[in-house]
Amino acid sequence: MSFNIFVCRFENGEPATLDMSAAHEVLGPYAVAPDPETNFLLVCTAEGEEAGVYFHNPTGITFNRFGGGGIMDLLAVLLRRLDAVLVVPGGPTMIQRDEDRELLPAALRDEWPVVVARTGAEIDRAIRAS
């Protein structure tokens, strides 16, 4: 898919800091073309599925040109590790637990669908349904 999706954390409706070192720990084993100057990382699964990942310190990570079950599974692991949500512009915001809904800004919570998606397959289905 060639659009952007965003990994974010929220506390009390406000952006919260992501643990970027944990993000690098999760994604690092899949890195094939890191560019520290631009905070870009190209990740690739064993099946050859790729995603461009941009680190926007300290509160956001963008995935671009992503696809495939392996990338979605990797994204699910990242969301769990960072206790983060996935924001799909014009689509759903994906949370890990129902209670995470209260952490979101009102605009995300009230104006767009919010769905619980814990696995790569659930994330993929939610994106495709939007």
N, C-alpha and C positions, 0 to 999 in steps of 0.2 A: 504494500500500500504506500502511496507516495504523499500522504498528508502527515502532519505533525500531531503527535499525542504527547501529553505532558504528565510527568511524574511529579507530584507535589505533596506537601504535608500542610495540614491546617490545624490550628489550635484556637478555639474560641472564635472561629470565623476569619482568622487572620493567617497569612502565610507563615509557615514555621520552617526552621532550618532542617535540611536533610543531612544525614550522615554521609558525606561524600566519600569518606574513606571506606565505609561499608559498601557503598555503591561500586567503587572500584574493585573491591574484593569480589563482589558477585560477578561483575562484568569482565574483569581482567583476564580470566582464563579463556575468554572468547575473543579477546582483542586481536585483530589482525593488522590494524593500521592506526595506532594511536598518534595523535598530534597534540602534544601538551601546550603548544603555543595558542591553539584555537580552542582548547578544551573539547576536542572532538575525538571520538573513538568509533572505529568501525568494528562491529562485533559480527562473528560468523559462527554458526553452529556446526557440528560434525556433518550435518546433512547439507551444508552449503547455504543455509538461510542466513541472510544478512540484515543488519539494521545500522543506520547512522545514529549515533548517540552524542548529544551536545550537553555538556555540563554547564549550567548557569548557576554558579555559586551565589549564595548558599541555599537557594530555595527552589530550584527547579532543574529537571532533566528532561530534555526533549528527545523523543524517538522519531526518526524520519526514515522513509523508504524501508519499512519493516514488513515482515510477513513470514508465514510458516509456523507450524506448531511448535518447533523448537524455540523460536524467538518469543512466541507468546508464553511458553512455559518459563523462559528466562525472565521475562517481564513480571510474571506472577511471583517468582522467587524474589525479585528485586523489590516489588511492592510490599511483600511480607517482611523482608529484612529491614526496610526503611520505615515500616508502619506508615505507608504512603497511600495516596489515592491516584487514580489515573483519570485525567481529564481529556475528553475527546471533544474538541470544539464542534459545536452544533449537534453533538450527540450526548451520550450518557457520561456521567461521572461514576467511576467504579470504585467502590469501597470494599474493605475486607470484612467488615461486620456491620450489622444494622445500626449499632450505637455510634458508628463513625459519622453517620449522617449529621449529627448535631455539631460536629467539629467544622463542617463546611461553611463557607460564606453563604449568606442568604440567597444571593443570585444563583449560585450553583445548586443549592438545595431546593429552591422554590421555582426556578425558571427552566430547569433542564431535568431530564430523567436521572435518577440516582439508582444504581443497581449494585447488588452484592455480586462480586465476581472474584473468586479465590484461585481459580486455575487458569492455565493458558487457554483451554477450550472455552471456559466461560467468558473470558475476556474477548476472545475471537468472536463468539456468538453475539455478544453485546455490541461490538463494533459493527459487525455485518448487519445487525438489525437496525442500526441507526440510519 
